Amino acid sequence: MPIQCGGAESVPGEIVRGKLIAGSLLDGSLIHVPLLIAEGVKPGPTVWINACTHGEEYGGAAAITRFFQSLNLQQLSGTVVGVPVSNPPAFGARSRYSPLDGANLNRLFPGDVDGSYSYQLAALLSAEMARVSDYLLDLHSGGIGAAVPFYAVYMDDGSPPVVKTRELAMSIGCSVLWRAEGDALGGTFAAQAIRSGIPSLIVEVGGGTVTEAHLGDYANAMTNFLKALEMLPGHPPAQHRYTIVSDGAFLHCREGGLFVPDCELGAFLSRGETLGHIINLYGDTVEEIQSPCDDAYIAALRTPYYPVSAGELVGEAVPVESIETPSG
């Protein structure tokens, strides 16, 4: 049965283009959410691949457009809906927050049609995603001023979709999985999918300048996600072991200046080890940022020499919860 979304209708063996109308500006011009719909020649489930919920995380937008250009529809079973930019106002402002109401869209799902603009946009995206899709893959990054390694985040609230979500997380090609217990993902798009009975996964890759390596990680994640659902031929790679992390801590500086990283992204640090330091504009070190716990996975860092004021976020450390080795 054809998928209809954004004024477009899927056609077997073709990629069609559409756009959701997501409100209008003060001059009456419409706000559009562009989307692509690729339907394979064989039947199968529908996957919604989303990016730029945070407007500055544009690596996902580039990855989705490139992925659709490379899709072999003769091999595809089912349908893929790609939304490169789900938050056009924030994307236009190159910001994590919407310039229309100052809100963080990825904290507001399921949204509210009677709320401020970002609540209305969240309500639209929630409704359309739940109406047409069976699975959600949500692409994120560190944004303009930060970077993250390649890892997956899944919500673990004990609901039926979580079993499949965890299976998919182990299939996309990364060895670190962040388990978000209970309702820790709150008002995110991925959490809203789970609440709607739709298995969903967050993929984190890169930030700062988008590189070919970042795009490769995104492409592998999307390809392996579809392989795990038997929508593309082949088997997704299994890792020799998986590191499960949970209950992360945001790290904020107490002094202003320039942030200098002292460890690699994705490093595992002991309590008290230095992950970065702040230098003032004379070149003096005025603060060292240390790991708050043992076995801390460094899931985000500000990019080198990023300017910060006191109280700004400079990194993220997530304790290791367990190490899992696949049986067989």
C-alpha positions as CSV (number, residue, x, y, z in Angstrom):
1,M,0.0,0.0,0.0
2,P,1.5,3.4,-1.0
3,I,2.8,5.8,1.7
4,Q,1.4,9.3,1.5
5,C,3.2,12.0,3.3
6,G,4.0,15.6,2.7
7,G,1.9,15.8,-0.4
8,A,3.8,12.9,-2.0
9,E,2.8,9.3,-2.6
10,S,5.3,6.5,-2.8
11,V,5.8,4.6,-6.0
12,P,7.5,1.1,-6.1
13,G,11.0,1.4,-7.5
14,E,11.1,5.2,-7.3
15,I,12.2,8.0,-4.9
16,V,9.6,10.8,-4.6
17,R,9.9,14.2,-3.0
18,G,7.4,15.9,-0.7
19,K,7.2,18.6,2.0
20,L,5.2,18.9,5.2
21,I,3.7,22.3,5.7
22,A,4.8,23.3,9.2
23,G,3.2,26.7,9.8
24,S,4.0,30.1,8.3
25,L,6.1,33.1,9.1
26,L,4.8,36.7,9.8
27,D,4.8,37.5,6.1
28,G,2.7,34.5,5.3
29,S,5.4,32.4,3.7
30,L,5.1,28.8,4.5
31,I,7.6,26.8,6.6
32,H,8.3,23.5,4.7
33,V,9.8,20.3,6.1
34,P,11.3,18.5,3.0
35,L,11.1,14.8,2.8
36,L,12.1,11.9,0.5
37,I,10.2,8.6,0.1
38,A,12.0,5.6,-1.3
39,E,9.9,2.5,-2.0
40,G,11.5,-0.7,-2.9
41,V,10.2,-3.1,-5.5
42,K,9.4,-5.7,-2.7
43,P,7.1,-5.2,0.2
44,G,8.4,-4.6,3.7
45,P,8.2,-2.2,6.7
46,T,8.5,1.5,6.7
47,V,11.4,3.3,8.4
48,W,11.5,7.0,9.2
49,I,15.0,8.4,9.2
50,N,15.2,11.8,10.8
51,A,17.8,14.5,11.2
52,C,18.3,18.1,12.3
53,T,15.9,18.1,15.1
54,H,18.6,20.3,16.4
55,G,19.3,22.8,13.6
56,E,23.1,22.9,14.0
57,E,23.5,19.1,13.7
58,Y,23.6,19.2,9.9
59,G,25.8,16.2,9.4
60,G,22.7,14.0,9.5
61,A,21.0,16.1,6.8
62,A,24.0,15.6,4.5
63,A,24.1,11.9,5.3
64,I,20.4,11.3,4.5
65,T,20.5,13.1,1.2
66,R,23.6,11.1,0.2
67,F,22.1,7.9,1.4
68,F,19.0,8.3,-0.7
69,Q,21.2,8.9,-3.8
70,S,22.9,5.6,-3.1
71,L,19.9,3.4,-2.4
72,N,19.4,0.5,-4.7
73,L,15.6,0.3,-4.9
74,Q,15.8,-3.1,-6.7
75,Q,17.2,-4.5,-3.6
76,L,15.1,-2.6,-1.1
77,S,12.1,-4.3,0.6
78,G,9.7,-1.8,2.0
79,T,9.9,2.0,2.3
80,V,12.2,4.6,3.7
81,V,11.0,8.1,4.6
82,G,14.0,10.5,4.9
83,V,13.6,13.9,6.7
84,P,16.9,15.7,6.3
85,V,15.8,18.8,8.3
86,S,12.9,18.3,10.7
87,N,13.4,21.7,12.3
88,P,13.7,24.3,9.5
89,P,13.7,27.5,11.7
90,A,16.5,26.2,13.9
91,F,18.4,24.9,10.8
92,G,18.1,28.3,9.2
93,A,19.5,29.9,12.4
94,R,22.2,27.1,12.6
95,S,21.1,26.7,16.2
96,R,20.1,24.0,18.7
97,Y,17.1,26.2,19.5
98,S,14.3,27.6,17.4
99,P,14.5,31.4,16.8
100,L,10.7,31.5,16.8
101,D,10.3,30.6,20.4
102,G,13.7,29.8,21.8
103,A,12.7,26.2,22.5
104,N,14.6,22.9,22.1
105,L,12.4,20.8,19.8
106,N,13.9,17.5,21.1
107,R,12.5,18.1,24.6
108,L,8.9,18.8,23.6
109,F,7.5,15.6,22.0
110,P,4.6,14.7,21.6
111,G,4.0,18.5,21.3
112,D,0.9,20.5,21.5
113,V,-1.1,22.0,18.6
114,D,-2.1,24.9,20.8
115,G,1.4,25.5,22.1
116,S,4.3,27.8,20.9
117,Y,5.8,27.1,17.5
118,S,8.1,24.3,18.5
119,Y,5.3,22.5,20.3
120,Q,3.2,22.7,17.2
121,L,6.0,21.4,15.0
122,A,6.6,18.5,17.5
123,A,2.9,17.6,17.3
124,L,3.0,17.5,13.5
125,L,6.1,15.4,13.3
126,S,4.8,13.0,16.0
127,A,1.5,12.5,14.2
128,E,3.1,11.9,10.7
129,M,5.8,9.6,12.0
130,A,3.3,7.5,13.9
131,R,0.9,7.4,11.0
132,V,3.3,6.1,8.4
133,S,6.2,4.4,10.0
134,D,7.1,1.1,11.7
135,Y,10.6,2.1,12.9
136,L,12.5,5.3,13.6
137,L,16.2,6.1,13.3
138,D,17.0,9.6,14.6
139,L,20.4,11.0,13.6
140,H,22.3,13.4,15.9
141,S,25.7,14.9,16.4
142,G,27.6,17.3,18.7
143,G,26.6,20.3,16.7
144,I,28.8,23.2,15.7
145,G,30.8,23.6,18.8
146,A,31.2,20.0,20.1
147,A,31.9,16.5,18.8
148,V,30.8,13.0,19.8
149,P,32.1,9.5,18.9
150,F,29.9,7.0,17.1
151,Y,27.5,5.4,19.5
152,A,23.8,4.6,19.8
153,V,21.2,5.6,22.4
154,Y,18.2,3.5,23.2
155,M,15.3,4.0,25.7
156,D,14.8,1.1,28.1
157,D,11.4,1.6,29.8
158,G,10.4,-2.0,29.8
159,S,7.8,-1.6,27.0
160,P,7.4,-4.1,24.2
161,P,9.2,-2.0,21.5
162,V,12.4,-1.9,23.6
163,V,13.3,-5.5,22.9
164,K,13.5,-4.8,19.1
165,T,15.1,-1.4,19.7
166,R,18.0,-3.0,21.7
167,E,18.4,-5.7,18.9
168,L,18.7,-2.9,16.4
169,A,21.2,-1.0,18.5
170,M,23.5,-4.0,18.5
171,S,23.3,-4.1,14.7
172,I,24.2,-0.7,13.4
173,G,28.0,-1.1,13.7
174,C,29.1,0.6,16.9
175,S,30.3,-1.1,20.1
176,V,29.1,1.5,22.7
177,L,25.4,1.6,23.5
178,W,23.9,4.2,25.9
179,R,20.9,2.6,27.8
180,A,18.5,5.4,28.8
181,E,16.6,3.9,31.7
182,G,12.9,4.5,32.3
183,D,11.7,7.9,30.9
184,A,15.2,9.4,30.8
185,L,14.8,10.4,27.1
186,G,11.6,12.3,28.1
187,G,10.4,14.6,25.4
188,T,12.7,13.4,22.6
189,F,11.4,12.2,19.2
190,A,12.8,8.7,19.9
191,A,11.0,8.5,23.2
192,Q,7.8,9.6,21.6
193,A,8.2,6.8,19.0
194,I,8.6,4.2,21.8
195,R,5.5,5.6,23.5
196,S,3.7,5.1,20.2
197,G,4.7,1.5,20.0
198,I,7.4,2.1,17.4
199,P,11.0,0.8,18.0
200,S,13.4,3.7,17.7
201,L,17.1,4.4,18.0
202,I,19.2,7.5,18.3
203,V,22.6,7.5,16.5
204,E,25.3,10.0,17.5
205,V,28.1,10.8,15.2
206,G,30.7,13.7,14.9
207,G,30.0,17.4,15.1
208,G,32.0,20.5,14.3
209,T,33.2,20.1,10.7
210,V,31.4,17.3,9.0
211,T,34.0,14.8,7.6
212,E,33.9,11.9,5.3
213,A,34.4,9.6,8.3
214,H,31.3,11.0,9.9
215,L,29.3,10.5,6.8
216,G,30.6,7.0,6.6
217,D,29.5,6.2,10.1
218,Y,26.0,7.6,9.4
219,A,25.8,5.6,6.2
220,N,26.9,2.4,7.9
221,A,24.3,3.0,10.7
222,M,21.5,3.5,8.1
223,T,22.5,0.6,6.0
224,N,22.9,-1.8,8.9
225,F,19.6,-0.7,10.4
226,L,17.9,-1.7,7.2
227,K,19.8,-4.9,6.9
228,A,18.8,-5.8,10.5
229,L,15.1,-5.4,9.4
230,E,15.8,-7.5,6.3
231,M,15.0,-4.5,4.1
232,L,18.4,-4.7,2.4
233,P,20.3,-8.0,1.6
234,G,23.1,-9.1,3.8
235,H,23.7,-9.3,7.6
236,P,24.7,-6.4,9.8
237,P,28.0,-6.8,11.5
238,A,28.1,-8.1,15.1
239,Q,30.7,-6.6,17.5
240,H,32.9,-8.9,19.6
241,R,31.6,-7.1,22.7
242,Y,29.3,-4.2,23.6
243,T,30.0,-1.7,26.3
244,I,26.7,-0.5,27.9
245,V,26.8,2.9,29.5
246,S,24.1,4.7,31.4
247,D,23.3,7.7,33.6
248,G,25.6,10.3,32.1
249,A,26.8,13.5,33.6
250,F,27.0,16.9,31.9
251,L,30.3,18.7,32.7
252,H,30.3,22.4,33.0
253,C,33.3,24.7,33.5
254,R,33.7,27.2,36.3
255,E,36.1,29.5,34.4
256,G,35.9,31.2,31.1
257,G,38.4,31.1,28.2
258,L,39.3,28.6,25.5
259,F,38.6,24.9,26.0
260,V,41.5,22.5,25.2
261,P,40.7,18.7,25.0
262,D,43.1,16.4,26.8
263,C,41.7,13.1,25.8
264,E,40.3,11.4,22.7
265,L,36.6,11.3,22.1
266,G,35.2,8.0,23.2
267,A,38.0,7.4,25.7
268,F,37.3,5.7,29.0
269,L,38.7,7.6,32.0
270,S,39.1,7.0,35.7
271,R,37.8,9.3,38.4
272,G,40.0,12.4,38.5
273,E,41.6,12.0,35.1
274,T,41.7,15.2,33.0
275,L,39.5,15.3,29.9
276,G,40.3,18.9,29.1
277,H,41.4,22.3,30.5
278,I,40.5,26.0,30.1
279,I,43.2,28.5,29.2
280,N,42.6,32.3,29.5
281,L,43.6,34.7,26.8
282,Y,47.1,35.0,28.2
283,G,47.6,31.3,27.7
284,D,47.4,30.3,31.4
285,T,45.6,27.2,32.5
286,V,42.8,28.4,34.8
287,E,40.9,25.2,35.2
288,E,41.1,21.4,34.6
289,I,38.0,19.4,33.8
290,Q,38.2,16.0,35.4
291,S,36.2,12.8,35.1
292,P,33.6,12.6,37.9
293,C,33.7,8.8,38.1
294,D,35.6,5.6,37.2
295,D,35.1,3.9,33.9
296,A,33.6,7.1,32.4
297,Y,32.9,7.0,28.6
298,I,33.6,10.4,27.2
299,A,30.5,10.8,25.0
300,A,31.0,14.5,24.1
301,L,33.7,17.2,24.1
302,R,33.8,20.8,23.0
303,T,35.9,21.2,19.9
304,P,39.5,22.4,20.4
305,Y,39.9,26.0,21.5
306,Y,36.1,26.5,21.6
307,P,35.4,29.8,23.5
308,V,33.5,29.2,26.8
309,S,32.2,31.3,29.6
310,A,31.8,30.1,33.2
311,G,28.9,27.5,33.5
312,E,29.0,26.4,29.9
313,L,28.8,22.7,28.9
314,V,32.2,21.3,27.9
315,G,31.8,17.6,28.0
316,E,29.8,14.5,28.9
317,A,30.9,11.5,30.9
318,V,28.8,8.3,31.1
319,P,29.7,5.5,33.5
320,V,30.1,2.0,32.1
321,E,27.2,-0.2,33.3
322,S,28.2,-3.6,31.8
323,I,30.2,-5.4,29.2
324,E,28.2,-7.8,27.0
325,T,29.6,-10.5,24.7
326,P,27.2,-11.9,22.1
327,S,26.6,-15.6,22.6
328,G,27.4,-18.0,19.8
